[in-house]
Amino acid sequence: MADVHSKETRSYNMSKIKGKDTKPELLVRKFLHKNGFRYRIHVKDLPGKPDIVLPKYKTVIFVHGCFWHGHEGCKYYVVPKTRTDWWLNKINGNITKDLNARQSLTEGGWKVIEIWECDLKKAKIESTLSNLLSLLV
């Protein structure tokens, strides 16, 4: 099946997707700050470069995009119909990196919390954030 966009349009759209400071990430950071938590972001010397690091609690938070990190069973994770092999390779690579980072951090004594993009949508955001709070205190 052919893409609904031209190659140029698709390329432009994909180039606008951010890897840092995404809307879901900013929602979590704003919530944490409002609740008195202080954190660092994108710490390069930790495995996986976690989105949020709470050194005081020896906790890291990854805010995963459902598509990019292959959120199994999620409506936001749909394998593209074009260049399927390339996309599956990319997404499976991300999943492997996530598992390796989680394992390294856990072995290093860090608590690892993963929050999925879909859990920050209107229907679930309140329970997701209150659950996050309970994991931290």
N, CA and C atoms as an extended XYZ file, in Angstrom:
411
Properties=species:S:1:pos:R:3:atomname:S:1:resname:S:1:resid:I:1 pbc="F F F"
N         0.847       -1.182        0.000 N   MET     1
C         0.000        0.000        0.000 CA  MET     1
C         0.888        1.240        0.000 C   MET     1
N         0.558        2.199       -0.808 N   ALA     2
C         1.347        3.425       -0.930 CA  ALA     2
C         1.013        4.392        0.208 C   ALA     2
N         1.969        5.227        0.531 N   ASP     3
C         1.788        6.243        1.561 CA  ASP     3
C         0.789        7.284        1.062 C   ASP     3
N        -0.009        7.840        1.977 N   VAL     4
C        -0.973        8.869        1.576 CA  VAL     4
C        -0.294       10.218        1.329 C   VAL     4
N         0.942       10.359        1.784 N   HIS     5
C         1.691       11.597        1.579 CA  HIS     5
C         2.802       11.372        0.559 C   HIS     5
N         3.219       12.477       -0.049 N   SER     6
C         4.375       12.386       -0.942 CA  SER     6
C         5.613       12.136       -0.087 C   SER     6
N         6.680       11.698       -0.731 N   LYS     7
C         7.918       11.418       -0.011 CA  LYS     7
C         8.411       12.664        0.734 C   LYS     7
N         8.307       13.820        0.092 N   GLU     8
C         8.766       15.082        0.687 CA  GLU     8
C         7.922       15.460        1.910 C   GLU     8
N         6.588       15.310        1.769 N   THR     9
C         5.693       15.644        2.879 CA  THR     9
C         5.947       14.720        4.065 C   THR     9
N         6.080       13.423        3.789 N   ARG    10
C         6.341       12.458        4.858 CA  ARG    10
C         7.663       12.785        5.543 C   ARG    10
N         8.675       13.091        4.764 N   SER    11
C         9.990       13.416        5.317 CA  SER    11
C         9.898       14.647        6.220 C   SER    11
N         9.163       15.668        5.761 N   TYR    12
C         8.999       16.887        6.549 CA  TYR    12
C         8.275       16.568        7.861 C   TYR    12
N         7.175       15.804        7.768 N   ASN    13
C         6.407       15.446        8.971 CA  ASN    13
C         7.278       14.709        9.985 C   ASN    13
N         8.050       13.745        9.510 N   MET    14
C         8.892       12.952       10.410 CA  MET    14
C        10.000       13.806       11.030 C   MET    14
N        10.495       14.786       10.289 N   SER    15
C        11.572       15.633       10.811 CA  SER    15
C        11.093       16.525       11.959 C   SER    15
N         9.790       16.739       12.046 N   LYS    16
C         9.231       17.600       13.092 CA  LYS    16
C         8.955       16.856       14.389 C   LYS    16
N         9.131       15.533       14.405 N   ILE    17
C         8.894       14.748       15.611 CA  ILE    17
C        10.102       14.893       16.533 C   ILE    17
N         9.827       15.325       17.770 N   LYS    18
C        10.909       15.600       18.704 CA  LYS    18
C        11.276       14.362       19.511 C   LYS    18
N        12.519       14.300       19.936 N   GLY    19
C        12.966       13.208       20.790 CA  GLY    19
C        13.054       13.644       22.244 C   GLY    19
N        13.105       14.948       22.458 N   LYS    20
C        13.196       15.508       23.815 CA  LYS    20
C        12.101       16.549       23.977 C   LYS    20
N        11.746       16.795       25.228 N   ASP    21
C        10.757       17.814       25.558 CA  ASP    21
C         9.435       17.612       24.819 C   ASP    21
N         9.013       16.367       24.733 N   THR    22
C         7.744       16.060       24.084 CA  THR    22
C         6.598       16.480       24.998 C   THR    22
N         5.404       16.586       24.453 N   LYS    23
C         4.252       16.995       25.244 CA  LYS    23
C         4.018       16.053       26.437 C   LYS    23
N         4.045       14.718       26.232 N   PRO    24
C         3.866       13.830       27.396 CA  PRO    24
C         4.952       14.025       28.456 C   PRO    24
N         6.184       14.218       28.007 N   GLU    25
C         7.300       14.431       28.932 CA  GLU    25
C         7.095       15.717       29.731 C   GLU    25
N         6.679       16.776       29.064 N   LEU    26
C         6.460       18.060       29.734 CA  LEU    26
C         5.305       17.968       30.744 C   LEU    26
N         4.280       17.181       30.431 N   LEU    27
C         3.169       16.976       31.371 CA  LEU    27
C         3.669       16.361       32.675 C   LEU    27
N         4.502       15.342       32.557 N   VAL    28
C         5.036       14.661       33.743 CA  VAL    28
C         5.954       15.605       34.522 C   VAL    28
N         6.830       16.311       33.815 N   ARG    29
C         7.754       17.231       34.490 CA  ARG    29
C         7.003       18.341       35.228 C   ARG    29
N         5.985       18.892       34.591 N   LYS    30
C         5.197       19.958       35.210 CA  LYS    30
C         4.499       19.437       36.471 C   LYS    30
N         3.940       18.227       36.387 N   PHE    31
C         3.277       17.608       37.533 CA  PHE    31
C         4.257       17.402       38.685 C   PHE    31
N         5.427       16.858       38.378 N   LEU    32
C         6.430       16.617       39.419 CA  LEU    32
C         6.854       17.918       40.087 C   LEU    32
N         7.120       18.929       39.282 N   HIS    33
C         7.566       20.211       39.821 CA  HIS    33
C         6.492       20.821       40.719 C   HIS    33
N         5.236       20.757       40.262 N   LYS    34
C         4.112       21.303       41.029 CA  LYS    34
C         3.973       20.595       42.380 C   LYS    34
N         4.368       19.330       42.434 N   ASN    35
C         4.274       18.561       43.673 CA  ASN    35
C         5.564       18.577       44.490 C   ASN    35
N         6.455       19.490       44.166 N   GLY    36
C         7.641       19.706       44.986 CA  GLY    36
C         8.846       18.849       44.658 C   GLY    36
N         8.782       18.074       43.588 N   PHE    37
C         9.916       17.227       43.215 CA  PHE    37
C        10.887       18.024       42.348 C   PHE    37
N        12.161       17.844       42.625 N   ARG    38
C        13.190       18.480       41.798 CA  ARG    38
C        13.938       17.379       41.083 C   ARG    38
N        14.276       17.632       39.851 N   TYR    39
C        14.830       16.584       38.995 CA  TYR    39
C        15.815       17.149       37.987 C   TYR    39
N        16.506       16.239       37.341 N   ARG    40
C        17.377       16.573       36.214 CA  ARG    40
C        16.767       15.909       34.991 C   ARG    40
N        17.100       16.423       33.815 N   ILE    41
C        16.545       15.825       32.602 CA  ILE    41
C        17.655       15.358       31.661 C   ILE    41
N        17.357       14.260       30.961 N   HIS    42
C        18.242       13.718       29.924 CA  HIS    42
C        19.688       13.587       30.375 C   HIS    42
N        19.896       12.920       31.492 N   VAL    43
C        21.233       12.761       32.062 CA  VAL    43
C        22.039       11.808       31.184 C   VAL    43
N        23.056       12.356       30.533 N   LYS    44
C        23.824       11.605       29.537 CA  LYS    44
C        24.663       10.472       30.115 C   LYS    44
N        25.073       10.598       31.383 N   ASP    45
C        25.951        9.563       31.924 CA  ASP    45
C        25.197        8.403       32.588 C   ASP    45
N        23.879        8.351       32.431 N   LEU    46
C        23.095        7.209       32.896 CA  LEU    46
C        22.639        6.397       31.686 C   LEU    46
N        22.573        5.075       31.815 N   PRO    47
C        22.136        4.238       30.693 CA  PRO    47
C        20.755        4.654       30.177 C   PRO    47
N        20.636        4.774       28.862 N   GLY    48
C        19.358        5.118       28.249 CA  GLY    48
C        19.027        6.596       28.279 C   GLY    48
N        19.898        7.411       28.859 N   LYS    49
C        19.665        8.850       28.981 CA  LYS    49
C        18.222        9.134       29.423 C   LYS    49
N        17.885        8.799       30.673 N   PRO    50
C        16.490        8.914       31.140 CA  PRO    50
C        15.909       10.311       30.940 C   PRO    50
N        14.601       10.351       30.654 N   ASP    51
C        13.916       11.624       30.444 CA  ASP    51
C        13.930       12.466       31.715 C   ASP    51
N        13.706       11.806       32.860 N   ILE    52
C        13.650       12.510       34.145 CA  ILE    52
C        14.441       11.701       35.170 C   ILE    52
N        15.298       12.390       35.917 N   VAL    53
C        16.089       11.732       36.959 CA  VAL    53
C        15.827       12.446       38.277 C   VAL    53
N        15.419       11.678       39.276 N   LEU    54
C        15.188       12.202       40.622 CA  LEU    54
C        16.289       11.642       41.516 C   LEU    54
N        17.441       12.320       41.591 N   PRO    55
C        18.588       11.793       42.333 CA  PRO    55
C        18.270       11.517       43.808 C   PRO    55
N        17.482       12.378       44.438 N   LYS    56
C        17.148       12.237       45.850 CA  LYS    56
C        16.438       10.904       46.120 C   LYS    56
N        15.682       10.428       45.147 N   TYR    57
C        14.912        9.190       45.297 CA  TYR    57
C        15.557        8.024       44.547 C   TYR    57
N        16.738        8.276       43.963 N   LYS    58
C        17.450        7.274       43.155 CA  LYS    58
C        16.468        6.608       42.177 C   LYS    58
N        15.703        7.477       41.494 N   THR    59
C        14.650        7.037       40.572 CA  THR    59
C        14.803        7.732       39.228 C   THR    59
N        14.569        6.971       38.167 N   VAL    60
C        14.533        7.547       36.826 CA  VAL    60
C        13.171        7.264       36.210 C   VAL    60
N        12.741        8.176       35.346 N   ILE    61
C        11.458        8.020       34.660 CA  ILE    61
C        11.695        8.133       33.164 C   ILE    61
N        11.193        7.143       32.452 N   PHE    62
C        11.191        7.189       30.997 CA  PHE    62
C         9.756        7.448       30.563 C   PHE    62
N         9.558        8.455       29.727 N   VAL    63
C         8.241        8.729       29.160 CA  VAL    63
C         8.306        8.260       27.714 C   VAL    63
N         7.676        7.107       27.444 N   HIS    64
C         7.782        6.477       26.136 CA  HIS    64
C         6.625        6.843       25.219 C   HIS    64
N         6.973        7.154       23.971 N   GLY    65
C         5.965        7.293       22.927 CA  GLY    65
C         5.532        5.893       22.514 C   GLY    65
N         4.238        5.665       22.442 N   CYS    66
C         3.716        4.318       22.160 CA  CYS    66
C         4.206        3.779       20.817 C   CYS    66
N         4.235        4.621       19.798 N   PHE    67
C         4.688        4.162       18.484 CA  PHE    67
C         6.176        3.848       18.495 C   PHE    67
N         6.980        4.781       18.961 N   TRP    68
C         8.437        4.663       18.868 CA  TRP    68
C         9.006        3.549       19.726 C   TRP    68
N         8.300        3.200       20.798 N   HIS    69
C         8.816        2.175       21.704 CA  HIS    69
C         7.986        0.889       21.664 C   HIS    69
N         7.125        0.757       20.636 N   GLY    70
C         6.407       -0.485       20.393 CA  GLY    70
C         5.512       -0.932       21.527 C   GLY    70
N         4.618       -0.046       21.973 N   HIS    71
C         3.720       -0.377       23.085 CA  HIS    71
C         2.705       -1.416       22.627 C   HIS    71
N         2.985       -2.650       22.970 N   GLU    72
C         2.181       -3.804       22.547 CA  GLU    72
C         0.732       -3.657       23.011 C   GLU    72
N        -0.206       -3.881       22.089 N   GLY    73
C        -1.627       -3.837       22.419 CA  GLY    73
C        -2.210       -2.431       22.519 C   GLY    73
N        -1.443       -1.429       22.161 N   CYS    74
C        -1.890       -0.036       22.264 CA  CYS    74
C        -2.389        0.443       20.905 C   CYS    74
N        -3.464        1.226       20.913 N   LYS    75
C        -4.009        1.710       19.640 CA  LYS    75
C        -3.083        2.731       18.961 C   LYS    75
N        -2.148        3.281       19.697 N   TYR    76
C        -1.215        4.252       19.108 CA  TYR    76
C         0.008        3.572       18.483 C   TYR    76
N         0.129        2.280       18.691 N   TYR    77
C         1.232        1.537       18.082 CA  TYR    77
C         0.698        0.737       16.903 C   TYR    77
N         0.835        1.321       15.727 N   VAL    78
C         0.410        0.674       14.494 CA  VAL    78
C         1.627        0.633       13.580 C   VAL    78
N         1.983       -0.567       13.146 N   VAL    79
C         3.145       -0.710       12.257 CA  VAL    79
C         2.783       -0.132       10.893 C   VAL    79
N         3.602        0.793       10.385 N   PRO    80
C         3.316        1.381        9.072 CA  PRO    80
C         3.251        0.326        7.967 C   PRO    80
N         2.423        0.599        6.977 N   LYS    81
C         2.234       -0.351        5.878 CA  LYS    81
C         3.325       -0.222        4.823 C   LYS    81
N         4.040        0.886        4.837 N   THR    82
C         5.160        1.045        3.904 CA  THR    82
C         6.460        0.913        4.682 C   THR    82
N         7.472        0.338        4.048 N   ARG    83
C         8.785        0.126        4.660 CA  ARG    83
C         8.666       -0.597        6.009 C   ARG    83
N         7.768       -1.561        6.051 N   THR    84
C         7.456       -2.285        7.290 CA  THR    84
C         8.690       -2.889        7.945 C   THR    84
N         9.541       -3.542        7.158 N   ASP    85
C        10.744       -4.164        7.729 CA  ASP    85
C        11.643       -3.131        8.382 C   ASP    85
N        11.814       -1.988        7.722 N   TRP    86
C        12.668       -0.934        8.259 CA  TRP    86
C        12.105       -0.433        9.590 C   TRP    86
N        10.783       -0.192        9.626 N   TRP    87
C        10.158        0.313       10.849 CA  TRP    87
C        10.229       -0.703       11.985 C   TRP    87
N         9.965       -1.970       11.670 N   LEU    88
C        10.027       -2.998       12.712 CA  LEU    88
C        11.443       -3.121       13.271 C   LEU    88
N        12.423       -3.018       12.409 N   ASN    89
C        13.814       -3.052       12.837 CA  ASN    89
C        14.113       -1.877       13.779 C   ASN    89
N        13.652       -0.694       13.395 N   LYS    90
C        13.853        0.529       14.194 CA  LYS    90
C        13.179        0.394       15.562 C   LYS    90
N        11.915        0.011       15.555 N   ILE    91
C        11.146       -0.075       16.801 CA  ILE    91
C        11.677       -1.190       17.696 C   ILE    91
N        11.998       -2.341       17.120 N   ASN    92
C        12.564       -3.435       17.915 CA  ASN    92
C        13.922       -3.053       18.494 C   ASN    92
N        14.679       -2.249       17.764 N   GLY    93
C        15.947       -1.730       18.290 CA  GLY    93
C        15.711       -0.856       19.513 C   GLY    93
N        14.676       -0.015       19.446 N   ASN    94
C        14.330        0.835       20.592 CA  ASN    94
C        13.917       -0.011       21.795 C   ASN    94
N        13.132       -1.057       21.539 N   ILE    95
C        12.683       -1.936       22.628 CA  ILE    95
C        13.883       -2.602       23.302 C   ILE    95
N        14.824       -3.066       22.491 N   THR    96
C        16.036       -3.701       23.027 CA  THR    96
C        16.851       -2.713       23.855 C   THR    96
N        17.022       -1.491       23.332 N   LYS    97
C        17.767       -0.458       24.073 CA  LYS    97
C        17.075       -0.154       25.397 C   LYS    97
N        15.740       -0.083       25.372 N   ASP    98
C        14.974        0.183       26.600 CA  ASP    98
C        15.218       -0.908       27.645 C   ASP    98
N        15.164       -2.164       27.210 N   LEU    99
C        15.386       -3.292       28.134 CA  LEU    99
C        16.800       -3.265       28.718 C   LEU    99
N        17.787       -2.994       27.863 N   ASN   100
C        19.178       -2.931       28.335 CA  ASN   100
C        19.381       -1.794       29.332 C   ASN   100
N        18.799       -0.631       29.033 N   ALA   101
C        18.931        0.525       29.925 CA  ALA   101
C        18.270        0.222       31.271 C   ALA   101
N        17.070       -0.353       31.220 N   ARG   102
C        16.340       -0.696       32.448 CA  ARG   102
C        17.162       -1.659       33.303 C   ARG   102
N        17.726       -2.678       32.666 N   GLN   103
C        18.516       -3.679       33.395 CA  GLN   103
C        19.761       -3.040       34.023 C   GLN   103
N        20.477       -2.226       33.249 N   SER   104
C        21.682       -1.565       33.772 CA  SER   104
C        21.358       -0.642       34.938 C   SER   104
N        20.286        0.119       34.801 N   LEU   105
C        19.897        1.039       35.867 CA  LEU   105
C        19.481        0.284       37.130 C   LEU   105
N        18.699       -0.768       36.951 N   THR   106
C        18.254       -1.578       38.094 CA  THR   106
C        19.454       -2.190       38.806 C   THR   106
N        20.384       -2.719       38.020 N   GLU   107
C        21.599       -3.303       38.615 CA  GLU   107
C        22.424       -2.241       39.336 C   GLU   107
N        22.314       -1.001       38.897 N   GLY   108
C        23.026        0.097       39.536 CA  GLY   108
C        22.284        0.678       40.732 C   GLY   108
N        21.176        0.036       41.119 N   GLY   109
C        20.448        0.481       42.302 CA  GLY   109
C        19.383        1.533       42.046 C   GLY   109
N        19.085        1.799       40.789 N   TRP   110
C        18.075        2.797       40.449 CA  TRP   110
C        16.696        2.156       40.350 C   TRP   110
N        15.698        2.911       40.766 N   LYS   111
C        14.300        2.506       40.560 CA  LYS   111
C        13.915        3.073       39.187 C   LYS   111
N        13.334        2.231       38.335 N   VAL   112
C        12.981        2.654       36.980 CA  VAL   112
C        11.464        2.671       36.824 C   VAL   112
N        10.946        3.811       36.393 N   ILE   113
C         9.511        3.951       36.141 CA  ILE   113
C         9.336        4.284       34.660 C   ILE   113
N         8.449        3.551       34.007 N   GLU   114
C         8.137        3.836       32.603 CA  GLU   114
C         6.705        4.329       32.525 C   GLU   114
N         6.514        5.429       31.827 N   ILE   115
C         5.168        5.961       31.619 CA  ILE   115
C         4.940        5.999       30.111 C   ILE   115
N         3.821        5.431       29.688 N   TRP   116
C         3.493        5.395       28.270 CA  TRP   116
C         2.658        6.604       27.890 C   TRP   116
N         2.896        7.085       26.687 N   GLU   117
C         2.175        8.235       26.132 CA  GLU   117
C         0.658        8.065       26.267 C   GLU   117
N         0.129        6.866       25.991 N   CYS   118
C        -1.319        6.639       26.041 CA  CYS   118
C        -1.881        6.787       27.455 C   CYS   118
N        -1.038        6.573       28.463 N   ASP   119
C        -1.485        6.711       29.850 CA  ASP   119
C        -1.545        8.172       30.299 C   ASP   119
N        -1.128        9.070       29.409 N   LEU   120
C        -1.189       10.498       29.724 CA  LEU   120
C        -2.286       11.201       28.928 C   LEU   120
N        -3.154       10.407       28.301 N   LYS   121
C        -4.309       10.962       27.591 CA  LYS   121
C        -5.395       11.260       28.611 C   LYS   121
N        -6.375       12.094       28.220 N   LYS   122
C        -7.413       12.580       29.134 CA  LYS   122
C        -8.026       11.514       30.043 C   LYS   122
N        -8.380       10.372       29.484 N   ALA   123
C        -9.088        9.342       30.256 CA  ALA   123
C        -8.242        8.744       31.376 C   ALA   123
N        -6.926        8.741       31.219 N   LYS   124
C        -6.071        8.034       32.191 CA  LYS   124
C        -5.080        8.925       32.942 C   LYS   124
N        -4.913       10.168       32.548 N   ILE   125
C        -3.818       10.987       33.092 CA  ILE   125
C        -3.893       11.125       34.611 C   ILE   125
N        -5.088       11.328       35.146 N   GLU   126
C        -5.218       11.537       36.589 CA  GLU   126
C        -4.729       10.312       37.377 C   GLU   126
N        -5.172        9.126       36.966 N   SER   127
C        -4.764        7.915       37.682 CA  SER   127
C        -3.274        7.631       37.456 C   SER   127
N        -2.782        7.906       36.263 N   THR   128
C        -1.359        7.689       35.972 CA  THR   128
C        -0.490        8.562       36.867 C   THR   128
N        -0.834        9.836       36.983 N   LEU   129
C        -0.016       10.758       37.766 CA  LEU   129
C        -0.150       10.490       39.274 C   LEU   129
N        -1.330       10.112       39.732 N   SER   130
C        -1.450        9.801       41.160 CA  SER   130
C        -0.707        8.509       41.479 C   SER   130
N        -0.694        7.568       40.553 N   ASN   131
C         0.073        6.347       40.720 CA  ASN   131
C         1.571        6.674       40.769 C   ASN   131
N         2.012        7.579       39.913 N   LEU   132
C         3.414        8.011       39.910 CA  LEU   132
C         3.772        8.596       41.276 C   LEU   132
N         2.903        9.420       41.804 N   LEU   133
C         3.127       10.037       43.106 CA  LEU   133
C         3.280        8.965       44.184 C   LEU   133
N         2.436        7.947       44.149 N   SER   134
C         2.502        6.895       45.160 CA  SER   134
C         3.781        6.069       45.025 C   SER   134
N         4.320        5.970       43.808 N   LEU   135
C         5.576        5.242       43.613 CA  LEU   135
C         6.782        6.027       44.157 C   LEU   135
N         6.631        7.339       44.245 N   LEU   136
C         7.756        8.178       44.666 CA  LEU   136
C         7.796        8.469       46.164 C   LEU   136
N         6.641        8.457       46.831 N   VAL   137
C         6.647        8.797       48.265 CA  VAL   137
C         6.483        7.604       49.169 C   VAL   137
